[in-house]
Amino acid sequence: MESLVSFVENEFVTRKDFPDFSSGDTITVYYEIKEGEKTRTQFFRGVVIQRRGTGATETFTIRKMSGTVGVERIFPINMPALQKVEINKRGKVRRARIFYFRGLTGKKARIKEVRS
């Protein structure tokens, strides 16, 4: 049964080609918002906290600070409204899921940048 599900996902779900990013990277996600009959593009810039799942069900979580409030957003990788993903900074972290980042503020919330 699992092989049948993976076969259908691989054959019929359209994959978008986004750059390779991982947790700790600062990225900007551009996505489409429908308001009535109009559509507009909005962006969300923040640090990737985690990537989860595989194939068609893969998601990634981004966290940003809006004033003094932390805002997180979960994006499915195959969401039709996603237009593009830009990588602003590559971060060096030691874990795949950096939930400890939620509790850090100020200078402690910095992530080392990988120079390439």
Backbone as XML, in Angstrom:
<?xml version="1.0"?>
<chain id="A" units="angstrom">
  <residue number="1" name="MET">
    <atom name="N" x="0.819" y="-1.200" z="0.000"/>
    <atom name="CA" x="0.000" y="0.000" z="0.000"/>
    <atom name="C" x="0.861" y="1.262" z="0.000"/>
  </residue>
  <residue number="2" name="GLU">
    <atom name="N" x="1.935" y="1.259" z="0.795"/>
    <atom name="CA" x="2.797" y="2.429" z="0.849"/>
    <atom name="C" x="3.472" y="2.691" z="-0.486"/>
  </residue>
  <residue number="3" name="SER">
    <atom name="N" x="3.850" y="1.616" z="-1.175"/>
    <atom name="CA" x="4.496" y="1.813" z="-2.471"/>
    <atom name="C" x="3.525" y="2.416" z="-3.480"/>
  </residue>
  <residue number="4" name="LEU">
    <atom name="N" x="2.251" y="2.060" z="-3.378"/>
    <atom name="CA" x="1.235" y="2.625" z="-4.265"/>
    <atom name="C" x="1.062" y="4.123" z="-3.997"/>
  </residue>
  <residue number="5" name="VAL">
    <atom name="N" x="1.026" y="4.492" z="-2.721"/>
    <atom name="CA" x="0.896" y="5.900" z="-2.356"/>
    <atom name="C" x="2.110" y="6.690" z="-2.846"/>
  </residue>
  <residue number="6" name="SER">
    <atom name="N" x="3.304" y="6.164" z="-2.632"/>
    <atom name="CA" x="4.507" y="6.868" z="-3.072"/>
    <atom name="C" x="4.567" y="6.949" z="-4.594"/>
  </residue>
  <residue number="7" name="PHE">
    <atom name="N" x="4.080" y="5.921" z="-5.289"/>
    <atom name="CA" x="4.041" y="5.945" z="-6.757"/>
    <atom name="C" x="3.142" y="7.071" z="-7.248"/>
  </residue>
  <residue number="8" name="VAL">
    <atom name="N" x="1.952" y="7.188" z="-6.657"/>
    <atom name="CA" x="1.009" y="8.241" z="-7.064"/>
    <atom name="C" x="1.594" y="9.619" z="-6.768"/>
  </residue>
  <residue number="9" name="GLU">
    <atom name="N" x="2.235" y="9.790" z="-5.605"/>
    <atom name="CA" x="2.851" y="11.068" z="-5.266"/>
    <atom name="C" x="3.939" y="11.437" z="-6.266"/>
  </residue>
  <residue number="10" name="ASN">
    <atom name="N" x="4.766" y="10.471" z="-6.624"/>
    <atom name="CA" x="5.880" y="10.749" z="-7.532"/>
    <atom name="C" x="5.416" y="11.048" z="-8.946"/>
  </residue>
  <residue number="11" name="GLU">
    <atom name="N" x="4.350" y="10.407" z="-9.385"/>
    <atom name="CA" x="3.913" y="10.547" z="-10.770"/>
    <atom name="C" x="2.993" y="11.738" z="-10.995"/>
  </residue>
  <residue number="12" name="PHE">
    <atom name="N" x="2.073" y="11.998" z="-10.085"/>
    <atom name="CA" x="0.999" y="12.940" z="-10.363"/>
    <atom name="C" x="1.087" y="14.268" z="-9.614"/>
  </residue>
  <residue number="13" name="VAL">
    <atom name="N" x="1.869" y="14.336" z="-8.565"/>
    <atom name="CA" x="2.001" y="15.593" z="-7.825"/>
    <atom name="C" x="3.111" y="16.405" z="-8.469"/>
  </residue>
  <residue number="14" name="THR">
    <atom name="N" x="2.800" y="17.651" z="-8.845"/>
    <atom name="CA" x="3.800" y="18.496" z="-9.488"/>
    <atom name="C" x="4.794" y="19.010" z="-8.446"/>
  </residue>
  <residue number="15" name="ARG">
    <atom name="N" x="6.069" y="18.823" z="-8.723"/>
    <atom name="CA" x="7.123" y="19.275" z="-7.820"/>
    <atom name="C" x="7.621" y="20.630" z="-8.279"/>
  </residue>
  <residue number="16" name="LYS">
    <atom name="N" x="7.811" y="21.529" z="-7.336"/>
    <atom name="CA" x="8.389" y="22.826" z="-7.648"/>
    <atom name="C" x="9.874" y="22.761" z="-7.323"/>
  </residue>
  <residue number="17" name="ASP">
    <atom name="N" x="10.672" y="23.422" z="-8.124"/>
    <atom name="CA" x="12.114" y="23.426" z="-7.903"/>
    <atom name="C" x="12.497" y="24.645" z="-7.078"/>
  </residue>
  <residue number="18" name="PHE">
    <atom name="N" x="12.708" y="24.409" z="-5.783"/>
    <atom name="CA" x="13.169" y="25.454" z="-4.885"/>
    <atom name="C" x="14.621" y="25.175" z="-4.539"/>
  </residue>
  <residue number="19" name="PRO">
    <atom name="N" x="15.388" y="26.200" z="-4.181"/>
    <atom name="CA" x="16.775" y="25.949" z="-3.783"/>
    <atom name="C" x="16.833" y="25.112" z="-2.508"/>
  </residue>
  <residue number="20" name="ASP">
    <atom name="N" x="17.957" y="24.445" z="-2.323"/>
    <atom name="CA" x="18.132" y="23.602" z="-1.145"/>
    <atom name="C" x="18.351" y="24.483" z="0.079"/>
  </residue>
  <residue number="21" name="PHE">
    <atom name="N" x="17.512" y="24.332" z="1.085"/>
    <atom name="CA" x="17.696" y="25.066" z="2.330"/>
    <atom name="C" x="17.456" y="24.116" z="3.483"/>
  </residue>
  <residue number="22" name="SER">
    <atom name="N" x="17.989" y="24.474" z="4.650"/>
    <atom name="CA" x="17.832" y="23.615" z="5.815"/>
    <atom name="C" x="17.601" y="24.491" z="7.037"/>
  </residue>
  <residue number="23" name="SER">
    <atom name="N" x="17.484" y="23.876" z="8.193"/>
    <atom name="CA" x="17.219" y="24.651" z="9.403"/>
    <atom name="C" x="18.412" y="25.556" z="9.704"/>
  </residue>
  <residue number="24" name="GLY">
    <atom name="N" x="18.108" y="26.744" z="10.204"/>
    <atom name="CA" x="19.131" y="27.736" z="10.487"/>
    <atom name="C" x="19.297" y="28.750" z="9.381"/>
  </residue>
  <residue number="25" name="ASP">
    <atom name="N" x="18.797" y="28.457" z="8.179"/>
    <atom name="CA" x="18.908" y="29.390" z="7.065"/>
    <atom name="C" x="17.852" y="30.483" z="7.194"/>
  </residue>
  <residue number="26" name="THR">
    <atom name="N" x="18.204" y="31.676" z="6.769"/>
    <atom name="CA" x="17.239" y="32.771" z="6.689"/>
    <atom name="C" x="16.751" y="32.841" z="5.258"/>
  </residue>
  <residue number="27" name="ILE">
    <atom name="N" x="15.440" y="32.672" z="5.071"/>
    <atom name="CA" x="14.892" y="32.643" z="3.725"/>
    <atom name="C" x="13.718" y="33.615" z="3.607"/>
  </residue>
  <residue number="28" name="THR">
    <atom name="N" x="13.392" y="33.947" z="2.375"/>
    <atom name="CA" x="12.216" y="34.752" z="2.073"/>
    <atom name="C" x="11.307" y="33.914" z="1.193"/>
  </residue>
  <residue number="29" name="VAL">
    <atom name="N" x="10.064" y="33.759" z="1.621"/>
    <atom name="CA" x="9.080" y="32.975" z="0.876"/>
    <atom name="C" x="8.059" y="33.935" z="0.290"/>
  </residue>
  <residue number="30" name="TYR">
    <atom name="N" x="7.881" y="33.874" z="-1.016"/>
    <atom name="CA" x="6.871" y="34.689" z="-1.701"/>
    <atom name="C" x="5.677" y="33.800" z="-1.994"/>
  </residue>
  <residue number="31" name="TYR">
    <atom name="N" x="4.491" y="34.239" z="-1.574"/>
    <atom name="CA" x="3.285" y="33.443" z="-1.798"/>
    <atom name="C" x="2.134" y="34.349" z="-2.171"/>
  </residue>
  <residue number="32" name="GLU">
    <atom name="N" x="1.159" y="33.761" z="-2.835"/>
    <atom name="CA" x="0.026" y="34.487" z="-3.375"/>
    <atom name="C" x="-1.119" y="34.492" z="-2.377"/>
  </residue>
  <residue number="33" name="ILE">
    <atom name="N" x="-1.769" y="35.662" z="-2.233"/>
    <atom name="CA" x="-2.926" y="35.788" z="-1.346"/>
    <atom name="C" x="-4.099" y="36.247" z="-2.186"/>
  </residue>
  <residue number="34" name="LYS">
    <atom name="N" x="-5.247" y="35.575" z="-2.021"/>
    <atom name="CA" x="-6.457" y="35.982" z="-2.726"/>
    <atom name="C" x="-7.335" y="36.775" z="-1.775"/>
  </residue>
  <residue number="35" name="GLU">
    <atom name="N" x="-7.711" y="37.965" z="-2.210"/>
    <atom name="CA" x="-8.617" y="38.812" z="-1.450"/>
    <atom name="C" x="-9.788" y="39.137" z="-2.365"/>
  </residue>
  <residue number="36" name="GLY">
    <atom name="N" x="-10.872" y="38.406" z="-2.215"/>
    <atom name="CA" x="-11.996" y="38.564" z="-3.122"/>
    <atom name="C" x="-11.618" y="38.017" z="-4.483"/>
  </residue>
  <residue number="37" name="GLU">
    <atom name="N" x="-11.653" y="38.876" z="-5.503"/>
    <atom name="CA" x="-11.243" y="38.446" z="-6.842"/>
    <atom name="C" x="-9.808" y="38.827" z="-7.158"/>
  </residue>
  <residue number="38" name="LYS">
    <atom name="N" x="-9.202" y="39.685" z="-6.326"/>
    <atom name="CA" x="-7.832" y="40.119" z="-6.572"/>
    <atom name="C" x="-6.840" y="39.151" z="-5.940"/>
  </residue>
  <residue number="39" name="THR">
    <atom name="N" x="-5.660" y="39.064" z="-6.528"/>
    <atom name="CA" x="-4.573" y="38.309" z="-5.923"/>
    <atom name="C" x="-3.362" y="39.230" z="-5.816"/>
  </residue>
  <residue number="40" name="ARG">
    <atom name="N" x="-2.614" y="39.043" z="-4.748"/>
    <atom name="CA" x="-1.390" y="39.815" z="-4.572"/>
    <atom name="C" x="-0.323" y="38.915" z="-3.981"/>
  </residue>
  <residue number="41" name="THR">
    <atom name="N" x="0.919" y="39.317" z="-4.137"/>
    <atom name="CA" x="2.048" y="38.550" z="-3.625"/>
    <atom name="C" x="2.509" y="39.153" z="-2.310"/>
  </residue>
  <residue number="42" name="GLN">
    <atom name="N" x="2.683" y="38.294" z="-1.327"/>
    <atom name="CA" x="3.183" y="38.721" z="-0.021"/>
    <atom name="C" x="4.418" y="37.890" z="0.292"/>
  </residue>
  <residue number="43" name="PHE">
    <atom name="N" x="5.317" y="38.426" z="1.076"/>
    <atom name="CA" x="6.502" y="37.648" z="1.435"/>
    <atom name="C" x="6.599" y="37.487" z="2.940"/>
  </residue>
  <residue number="44" name="PHE">
    <atom name="N" x="7.303" y="36.445" z="3.345"/>
    <atom name="CA" x="7.522" y="36.124" z="4.755"/>
    <atom name="C" x="9.002" y="35.795" z="4.883"/>
  </residue>
  <residue number="45" name="ARG">
    <atom name="N" x="9.750" y="36.618" z="5.620"/>
    <atom name="CA" x="11.188" y="36.411" z="5.779"/>
    <atom name="C" x="11.469" y="36.007" z="7.215"/>
  </residue>
  <residue number="46" name="GLY">
    <atom name="N" x="12.196" y="34.907" z="7.381"/>
    <atom name="CA" x="12.538" y="34.461" z="8.717"/>
    <atom name="C" x="13.521" y="33.306" z="8.692"/>
  </residue>
  <residue number="47" name="VAL">
    <atom name="N" x="13.746" y="32.733" z="9.860"/>
    <atom name="CA" x="14.688" y="31.629" z="10.035"/>
    <atom name="C" x="13.928" y="30.313" z="9.961"/>
  </residue>
  <residue number="48" name="VAL">
    <atom name="N" x="14.478" y="29.368" z="9.216"/>
    <atom name="CA" x="13.864" y="28.046" z="9.112"/>
    <atom name="C" x="14.133" y="27.302" z="10.409"/>
  </residue>
  <residue number="49" name="ILE">
    <atom name="N" x="13.058" y="26.891" z="11.078"/>
    <atom name="CA" x="13.180" y="26.156" z="12.330"/>
    <atom name="C" x="13.253" y="24.654" z="12.078"/>
  </residue>
  <residue number="50" name="GLN">
    <atom name="N" x="12.466" y="24.181" z="11.110"/>
    <atom name="CA" x="12.475" y="22.743" z="10.828"/>
    <atom name="C" x="11.982" y="22.474" z="9.425"/>
  </residue>
  <residue number="51" name="ARG">
    <atom name="N" x="12.390" y="21.323" z="8.904"/>
    <atom name="CA" x="11.790" y="20.730" z="7.712"/>
    <atom name="C" x="11.264" y="19.381" z="8.152"/>
  </residue>
  <residue number="52" name="ARG">
    <atom name="N" x="10.058" y="19.061" z="7.720"/>
    <atom name="CA" x="9.418" y="17.846" z="8.217"/>
    <atom name="C" x="8.726" y="17.136" z="7.073"/>
  </residue>
  <residue number="53" name="GLY">
    <atom name="N" x="8.764" y="15.792" z="7.098"/>
    <atom name="CA" x="8.058" y="14.996" z="6.103"/>
    <atom name="C" x="8.903" y="14.748" z="4.869"/>
  </residue>
  <residue number="54" name="THR">
    <atom name="N" x="8.336" y="13.966" z="3.953"/>
    <atom name="CA" x="9.022" y="13.660" z="2.705"/>
    <atom name="C" x="8.016" y="13.695" z="1.568"/>
  </residue>
  <residue number="55" name="GLY">
    <atom name="N" x="8.524" y="13.892" z="0.375"/>
    <atom name="CA" x="7.674" y="13.827" z="-0.809"/>
    <atom name="C" x="6.654" y="14.949" z="-0.865"/>
  </residue>
  <residue number="56" name="ALA">
    <atom name="N" x="5.414" y="14.569" z="-1.161"/>
    <atom name="CA" x="4.359" y="15.554" z="-1.353"/>
    <atom name="C" x="3.894" y="16.166" z="-0.044"/>
  </residue>
  <residue number="57" name="THR">
    <atom name="N" x="4.178" y="15.515" z="1.073"/>
    <atom name="CA" x="3.683" y="16.003" z="2.364"/>
    <atom name="C" x="4.738" y="16.782" z="3.143"/>
  </residue>
  <residue number="58" name="GLU">
    <atom name="N" x="5.822" y="17.154" z="2.490"/>
    <atom name="CA" x="6.900" y="17.856" z="3.189"/>
    <atom name="C" x="6.481" y="19.281" z="3.520"/>
  </residue>
  <residue number="59" name="THR">
    <atom name="N" x="6.831" y="19.734" z="4.729"/>
    <atom name="CA" x="6.551" y="21.093" z="5.169"/>
    <atom name="C" x="7.807" y="21.695" z="5.786"/>
  </residue>
  <residue number="60" name="PHE">
    <atom name="N" x="7.815" y="23.022" z="5.881"/>
    <atom name="CA" x="8.892" y="23.694" z="6.600"/>
    <atom name="C" x="8.295" y="24.830" z="7.417"/>
  </residue>
  <residue number="61" name="THR">
    <atom name="N" x="8.911" y="25.094" z="8.564"/>
    <atom name="CA" x="8.431" y="26.117" z="9.492"/>
    <atom name="C" x="9.421" y="27.266" z="9.517"/>
  </residue>
  <residue number="62" name="ILE">
    <atom name="N" x="8.888" y="28.483" z="9.428"/>
    <atom name="CA" x="9.715" y="29.687" z="9.459"/>
    <atom name="C" x="9.288" y="30.536" z="10.648"/>
  </residue>
  <residue number="63" name="ARG">
    <atom name="N" x="10.272" y="31.108" z="11.328"/>
    <atom name="CA" x="9.991" y="31.966" z="12.474"/>
    <atom name="C" x="10.617" y="33.332" z="12.242"/>
  </residue>
  <residue number="64" name="LYS">
    <atom name="N" x="9.847" y="34.376" z="12.542"/>
    <atom name="CA" x="10.384" y="35.732" z="12.477"/>
    <atom name="C" x="9.875" y="36.508" z="13.682"/>
  </residue>
  <residue number="65" name="MET">
    <atom name="N" x="10.546" y="37.589" z="13.978"/>
    <atom name="CA" x="10.116" y="38.459" z="15.054"/>
    <atom name="C" x="9.389" y="39.648" z="14.435"/>
  </residue>
  <residue number="66" name="SER">
    <atom name="N" x="8.164" y="39.860" z="14.883"/>
    <atom name="CA" x="7.378" y="41.008" z="14.444"/>
    <atom name="C" x="7.229" y="41.920" z="15.662"/>
  </residue>
  <residue number="67" name="GLY">
    <atom name="N" x="8.113" y="42.881" z="15.757"/>
    <atom name="CA" x="8.180" y="43.707" z="16.962"/>
    <atom name="C" x="8.777" y="42.869" z="18.081"/>
  </residue>
  <residue number="68" name="THR">
    <atom name="N" x="8.015" y="42.658" z="19.148"/>
    <atom name="CA" x="8.492" y="41.811" z="20.248"/>
    <atom name="C" x="7.795" y="40.459" z="20.263"/>
  </residue>
  <residue number="69" name="VAL">
    <atom name="N" x="6.962" y="40.207" z="19.268"/>
    <atom name="CA" x="6.190" y="38.969" z="19.213"/>
    <atom name="C" x="6.790" y="38.050" z="18.163"/>
  </residue>
  <residue number="70" name="GLY">
    <atom name="N" x="7.013" y="36.807" z="18.525"/>
    <atom name="CA" x="7.502" y="35.817" z="17.573"/>
    <atom name="C" x="6.355" y="35.264" z="16.751"/>
  </residue>
  <residue number="71" name="VAL">
    <atom name="N" x="6.539" y="35.203" z="15.434"/>
    <atom name="CA" x="5.509" y="34.701" z="14.530"/>
    <atom name="C" x="6.080" y="33.514" z="13.771"/>
  </residue>
  <residue number="72" name="GLU">
    <atom name="N" x="5.355" y="32.404" z="13.786"/>
    <atom name="CA" x="5.783" y="31.223" z="13.039"/>
    <atom name="C" x="4.748" y="30.891" z="11.991"/>
  </residue>
  <residue number="73" name="ARG">
    <atom name="N" x="5.224" y="30.384" z="10.869"/>
    <atom name="CA" x="4.319" y="29.999" z="9.798"/>
    <atom name="C" x="4.810" y="28.691" z="9.208"/>
  </residue>
  <residue number="74" name="ILE">
    <atom name="N" x="3.895" y="27.783" z="8.949"/>
    <atom name="CA" x="4.216" y="26.483" z="8.368"/>
    <atom name="C" x="3.778" y="26.496" z="6.910"/>
  </residue>
  <residue number="75" name="PHE">
    <atom name="N" x="4.704" y="26.171" z="6.015"/>
    <atom name="CA" x="4.415" y="26.137" z="4.584"/>
    <atom name="C" x="4.569" y="24.707" z="4.067"/>
  </residue>
  <residue number="76" name="PRO">
    <atom name="N" x="3.560" y="24.170" z="3.381"/>
    <atom name="CA" x="3.766" y="22.917" z="2.646"/>
    <atom name="C" x="4.643" y="23.201" z="1.431"/>
  </residue>
  <residue number="77" name="ILE">
    <atom name="N" x="5.552" y="22.304" z="1.113"/>
    <atom name="CA" x="6.492" y="22.540" z="0.024"/>
    <atom name="C" x="5.780" y="22.544" z="-1.327"/>
  </residue>
  <residue number="78" name="ASN">
    <atom name="N" x="4.644" y="21.842" z="-1.436"/>
    <atom name="CA" x="3.910" y="21.768" z="-2.698"/>
    <atom name="C" x="2.682" y="22.661" z="-2.719"/>
  </residue>
  <residue number="79" name="MET">
    <atom name="N" x="2.626" y="23.680" z="-1.871"/>
    <atom name="CA" x="1.479" y="24.575" z="-1.848"/>
    <atom name="C" x="1.397" y="25.335" z="-3.175"/>
  </residue>
  <residue number="80" name="PRO">
    <atom name="N" x="0.239" y="25.309" z="-3.842"/>
    <atom name="CA" x="0.134" y="25.977" z="-5.145"/>
    <atom name="C" x="0.370" y="27.483" z="-5.074"/>
  </residue>
  <residue number="81" name="ALA">
    <atom name="N" x="0.101" y="28.100" z="-3.925"/>
    <atom name="CA" x="0.257" y="29.545" z="-3.804"/>
    <atom name="C" x="1.719" y="29.969" z="-3.657"/>
  </residue>
  <residue number="82" name="LEU">
    <atom name="N" x="2.633" y="29.042" z="-3.361"/>
    <atom name="CA" x="4.047" y="29.400" z="-3.241"/>
    <atom name="C" x="4.595" y="29.785" z="-4.603"/>
  </residue>
  <residue number="83" name="GLN">
    <atom name="N" x="5.222" y="30.949" z="-4.683"/>
    <atom name="CA" x="5.780" y="31.383" z="-5.953"/>
    <atom name="C" x="7.281" y="31.131" z="-6.020"/>
  </residue>
  <residue number="84" name="LYS">
    <atom name="N" x="8.012" y="31.615" z="-5.011"/>
    <atom name="CA" x="9.448" y="31.372" z="-5.015"/>
    <atom name="C" x="10.006" y="31.456" z="-3.602"/>
  </residue>
  <residue number="85" name="VAL">
    <atom name="N" x="11.187" y="30.875" z="-3.442"/>
    <atom name="CA" x="11.894" y="30.878" z="-2.173"/>
    <atom name="C" x="13.295" y="31.416" z="-2.433"/>
  </residue>
  <residue number="86" name="GLU">
    <atom name="N" x="13.678" y="32.446" z="-1.696"/>
    <atom name="CA" x="15.020" y="33.010" z="-1.811"/>
    <atom name="C" x="15.789" y="32.737" z="-0.531"/>
  </residue>
  <residue number="87" name="ILE">
    <atom name="N" x="17.038" y="32.356" z="-0.671"/>
    <atom name="CA" x="17.889" y="32.146" z="0.502"/>
    <atom name="C" x="18.678" y="33.424" z="0.734"/>
  </residue>
  <residue number="88" name="ASN">
    <atom name="N" x="18.487" y="34.040" z="1.909"/>
    <atom name="CA" x="19.193" y="35.270" z="2.241"/>
    <atom name="C" x="20.518" y="34.985" z="2.934"/>
  </residue>
  <residue number="89" name="LYS">
    <atom name="N" x="20.513" y="34.070" z="3.911"/>
    <atom name="CA" x="21.723" y="33.706" z="4.652"/>
    <atom name="C" x="21.711" y="32.210" z="4.922"/>
  </residue>
  <residue number="90" name="ARG">
    <atom name="N" x="22.859" y="31.601" z="4.857"/>
    <atom name="CA" x="23.006" y="30.206" z="5.259"/>
    <atom name="C" x="23.474" y="30.188" z="6.702"/>
  </residue>
  <residue number="91" name="GLY">
    <atom name="N" x="22.770" y="29.429" z="7.548"/>
    <atom name="CA" x="23.123" y="29.377" z="8.951"/>
    <atom name="C" x="23.774" y="28.050" z="9.314"/>
  </residue>
  <residue number="92" name="LYS">
    <atom name="N" x="24.636" y="28.094" z="10.317"/>
    <atom name="CA" x="25.299" y="26.874" z="10.785"/>
    <atom name="C" x="24.691" y="26.498" z="12.130"/>
  </residue>
  <residue number="93" name="VAL">
    <atom name="N" x="23.913" y="25.424" z="12.150"/>
    <atom name="CA" x="23.341" y="24.902" z="13.387"/>
    <atom name="C" x="23.657" y="23.418" z="13.461"/>
  </residue>
  <residue number="94" name="ARG">
    <atom name="N" x="23.590" y="22.871" z="14.661"/>
    <atom name="CA" x="23.982" y="21.481" z="14.863"/>
    <atom name="C" x="22.817" y="20.510" z="14.892"/>
  </residue>
  <residue number="95" name="ARG">
    <atom name="N" x="21.593" y="21.019" z="14.803"/>
    <atom name="CA" x="20.449" y="20.127" z="14.844"/>
    <atom name="C" x="19.517" y="20.403" z="13.686"/>
  </residue>
  <residue number="96" name="ALA">
    <atom name="N" x="18.644" y="19.435" z="13.418"/>
    <atom name="CA" x="17.700" y="19.561" z="12.305"/>
    <atom name="C" x="16.488" y="20.394" z="12.700"/>
  </residue>
  <residue number="97" name="ARG">
    <atom name="N" x="16.143" y="20.368" z="13.976"/>
    <atom name="CA" x="14.979" y="21.126" z="14.455"/>
    <atom name="C" x="15.436" y="22.008" z="15.602"/>
  </residue>
  <residue number="98" name="ILE">
    <atom name="N" x="15.395" y="23.300" z="15.387"/>
    <atom name="CA" x="15.971" y="24.223" z="16.363"/>
    <atom name="C" x="14.867" y="24.917" z="17.157"/>
  </residue>
  <residue number="99" name="PHE">
    <atom name="N" x="14.104" y="24.115" z="17.899"/>
    <atom name="CA" x="13.018" y="24.665" z="18.704"/>
    <atom name="C" x="13.550" y="25.490" z="19.878"/>
  </residue>
  <residue number="100" name="TYR">
    <atom name="N" x="14.799" y="25.282" z="20.272"/>
    <atom name="CA" x="15.384" y="26.071" z="21.345"/>
    <atom name="C" x="15.488" y="27.544" z="20.936"/>
  </residue>
  <residue number="101" name="PHE">
    <atom name="N" x="15.433" y="27.800" z="19.649"/>
    <atom name="CA" x="15.541" y="29.162" z="19.116"/>
    <atom name="C" x="14.377" y="30.038" z="19.578"/>
  </residue>
  <residue number="102" name="ARG">
    <atom name="N" x="13.243" y="29.401" z="19.925"/>
    <atom name="CA" x="12.065" y="30.145" z="20.374"/>
    <atom name="C" x="12.320" y="30.871" z="21.686"/>
  </residue>
  <residue number="103" name="GLY">
    <atom name="N" x="13.154" y="30.302" z="22.528"/>
    <atom name="CA" x="13.388" y="30.884" z="23.839"/>
    <atom name="C" x="14.507" y="31.900" z="23.887"/>
  </residue>
  <residue number="104" name="LEU">
    <atom name="N" x="15.203" y="32.119" z="22.776"/>
    <atom name="CA" x="16.341" y="33.022" z="22.754"/>
    <atom name="C" x="15.926" y="34.416" z="22.300"/>
  </residue>
  <residue number="105" name="THR">
    <atom name="N" x="16.516" y="35.426" z="22.929"/>
    <atom name="CA" x="16.249" y="36.807" z="22.533"/>
    <atom name="C" x="17.563" y="37.565" z="22.474"/>
  </residue>
  <residue number="106" name="GLY">
    <atom name="N" x="17.559" y="38.665" z="21.763"/>
    <atom name="CA" x="18.725" y="39.537" z="21.708"/>
    <atom name="C" x="19.897" y="38.906" z="20.993"/>
  </residue>
  <residue number="107" name="LYS">
    <atom name="N" x="21.101" y="39.106" z="21.551"/>
    <atom name="CA" x="22.310" y="38.607" z="20.895"/>
    <atom name="C" x="22.394" y="37.086" z="20.915"/>
  </residue>
  <residue number="108" name="LYS">
    <atom name="N" x="21.720" y="36.453" z="21.865"/>
    <atom name="CA" x="21.750" y="34.991" z="21.933"/>
    <atom name="C" x="20.988" y="34.355" z="20.779"/>
  </residue>
  <residue number="109" name="ALA">
    <atom name="N" x="20.121" y="35.133" z="20.149"/>
    <atom name="CA" x="19.300" y="34.596" z="19.059"/>
    <atom name="C" x="20.005" y="34.671" z="17.708"/>
  </residue>
  <residue number="110" name="ARG">
    <atom name="N" x="21.299" y="34.960" z="17.712"/>
    <atom name="CA" x="22.037" y="35.014" z="16.451"/>
    <atom name="C" x="22.458" y="33.613" z="16.034"/>
  </residue>
  <residue number="111" name="ILE">
    <atom name="N" x="22.495" y="33.395" z="14.741"/>
    <atom name="CA" x="22.964" y="32.129" z="14.186"/>
    <atom name="C" x="24.192" y="32.433" z="13.346"/>
  </residue>
  <residue number="112" name="LYS">
    <atom name="N" x="25.241" y="31.633" z="13.517"/>
    <atom name="CA" x="26.466" y="31.855" z="12.757"/>
    <atom name="C" x="26.179" y="31.653" z="11.279"/>
  </residue>
  <residue number="113" name="GLU">
    <atom name="N" x="26.764" y="32.526" z="10.474"/>
    <atom name="CA" x="26.561" y="32.453" z="9.039"/>
    <atom name="C" x="27.661" y="31.620" z="8.401"/>
  </residue>
  <residue number="114" name="VAL">
    <atom name="N" x="27.265" y="30.786" z="7.439"/>
    <atom name="CA" x="28.226" y="29.987" z="6.693"/>
    <atom name="C" x="28.625" y="30.773" z="5.461"/>
  </residue>
  <residue number="115" name="ARG">
    <atom name="N" x="29.901" y="31.055" z="5.343"/>
    <atom name="CA" x="30.404" y="31.762" z="4.161"/>
    <atom name="C" x="30.732" y="30.726" z="3.099"/>
  </residue>
  <residue number="116" name="SER">
    <atom name="N" x="30.177" y="30.925" z="1.899"/>
    <atom name="CA" x="30.497" y="29.952" z="0.845"/>
    <atom name="C" x="31.060" y="30.607" z="-0.384"/>
  </residue>
</chain>
